[in-house]
Structures are given as C-alpha cells and as structure tokens.
Amino acid sequence: DEMLDKLNLVCILFVASAAGTLLGELGKYVGFTILQEGLIMKLRSLAFASLVRQDIGFFDDPKNGPGGLTTMLARQTYLVAQMTGLSMGNAAGALFSLIVGITLGFFGSWKLALVILAMVPVLIAAMAIVMKAMLGAGGNDSAGKYSVSGEIASEAILNIRTVRALMAEGQVTKSFNKIIDNLAVKEARGAPMKGLAFGFGNAVMFTVYIAGFGYGAVLADDGLEPDKMYQALMCI
C-alpha cells in the first residue's frame, strides 16, 4: 500500500510537470515569437528608411545592386532578430534547467555532482569544436555569395524583356548556377568534417556518463542509495 501511494504521488507529479511544460512552452513560443516578429518588422522598416536616404553614388556601387539590397532586407534582419526571439527563450529555459538540475544533483550526492561538474570544461571544449565545425569559418563569404545570387536573379526577373530580347537566358543562368554550385561544393566538402565533429561531441557526452556511473558505483559500495546516485547523475 505504501508503495502504491508513492507511485500515485509520482504519477501526479509527472502529470503536473507535463501540464507545466505545456503552459510554459506555449507562453514561451507565443511571447518570444511576437517579440521576434515585431523586431523584424522594426529592423526592416529602419533598414529600408536608411536605404532610401543614401546618396545616388551608394547605388552606383555594383555591390549595392537592387537584388543584393533586397536580399539583405529579407535575410540579415531575420538573422539579427533571431538572437532576441525564440533563441532567447530557449536560452532562458536552458539557464533555468541548469540551475534546477545542479541544485537537485547536489541534493542527491554532492560528491558525484562535483565529479560530473569537473568534466564540464571538457564538454564546453567539445561543444565549441562542434559549433566551429557546424557553423564554419566562411559564414560571411557564404552570405555574400547568396546576396550576389539573389541580385542576379532579381535583375534577370526585373529585366526579363531585355534578357529575352538579347537571348541572354543562357548567360544569366550560367552566372547564377556558377555561384550556387560553388556554395554547394563548399557545403559538400565540409559535410564529413561536420559529421565527425558532431560524432565527437556525442562521444564526449558518453564519456561523462561512463565517469558518472563508474564513480557512482564506487559511492554505492560506500552506502550511497541507488536513487540518489541516479538523481545526481541525471539531473546534472
């Protein structure tokens, strides 16, 4: 009977946690999405107002063609807004989970919690390697090439009559495909390195589990209760 009472209590706590997660995620996505969309609208409005106030010489520069500028309005402002949208909500959720997890872990076994936390620098280094490989070093170069390809497409569509009259469809397509092909080749060459980095990150995570379970077994031999060991390990 006592075991059934504890089981019912645990089930009720799981249901309450599920309801809290549902309401929390709903509020996070609604609130931060509204914040993100409002910021995108404001940034695009300010960027467009700044563009129309530029001197004529600014638009004479080949780097500032209509296609590139419109691509910038669509792409760059969205990337900036992502930093304060759902990404900020996810970061806040991760910080809250970190605080609660560390607290519960120390309540379970402070010795095991300290051992796992000692491996955090190794995890940080592994995640830094993963992020470096996933994001790559040529982010600005890729963004510039996407801007150029968008400019070519925009100019060709806006001046389609001239393109057809000069029978320049092949030349326009060739110029567009050349830039896109270069981006595709670059991404394909970086795929093995990204896969290796992602696998390395997961492997390091498993080494933390190995160390945690190994030291947890030693503490269990010294009298640590199994549920406390799992609490410290899983919460951290």
CORBELGI-V538652 format. One record per backbone hydrogen bond with DSSP energy under -0.5 kcal/mol. CO is the residue of the C=O (numbers start at 0). NH is the residue of the N-H. If there is no record, write none. Layout:
# CORBELGI-V538652
co=[CO:CO]
nh=[NH:NH]
This chain:
# CORBELGI-V538652
co=[0:1:2:3:4:5:6:7:8:9:10:11:12:13:14:15:16:17:18:19:20:21:22:23:24:25:26:27:28:29:30:31:32:33:34:35:36:37:38:39:40:41:42:43:44:45:46:47:48:49:50:54:54:55:55:56:57:60:61:64:65:66:67:68:69:70:71:71:74:75:76:77:78:79:80:81:81:84:84:85:86:87:88:89:90:91:92:93:94:95:96:97:98:99:100:101:102:103:104:108:109:110:111:112:113:114:115:116:118:119:120:121:122:123:124:125:126:127:128:129:130:131:137:138:139:140:141:142:143:144:145:146:147:148:149:150:151:152:153:154:156:158:159:160:161:162:163:167:168:169:170:171:172:173:174:175:176:177:178:179:180:181:182:183:184:185:186:187:187:189:190:191:192:193:194:195:196:197:198:199:200:201:202:203:204:205:206:207:208:209:210:211:212:213:214:215:216:217:218:219:224:225:226:227:228:229:230:231]
nh=[4:5:6:7:8:9:10:11:12:13:14:15:16:17:18:19:20:21:22:23:24:25:26:27:28:29:30:31:32:33:34:35:36:37:38:39:40:41:42:43:44:45:46:47:48:49:50:51:52:52:53:57:58:58:59:60:60:63:64:68:69:70:71:72:73:74:75:76:78:79:80:81:82:82:83:84:86:87:88:89:90:91:92:93:94:95:96:97:98:99:100:101:102:103:104:105:106:107:108:112:113:114:115:116:117:118:118:119:122:123:124:125:126:127:128:129:130:131:132:133:134:135:141:142:143:144:145:146:147:148:149:150:151:152:153:154:155:156:157:158:159:162:163:164:165:167:166:171:172:173:174:175:176:177:178:179:180:181:182:183:184:185:186:187:188:189:190:190:191:193:194:195:196:197:198:199:200:201:202:203:204:205:206:207:208:209:210:211:212:213:214:215:216:217:218:219:220:221:223:222:228:229:230:231:232:233:234:235]
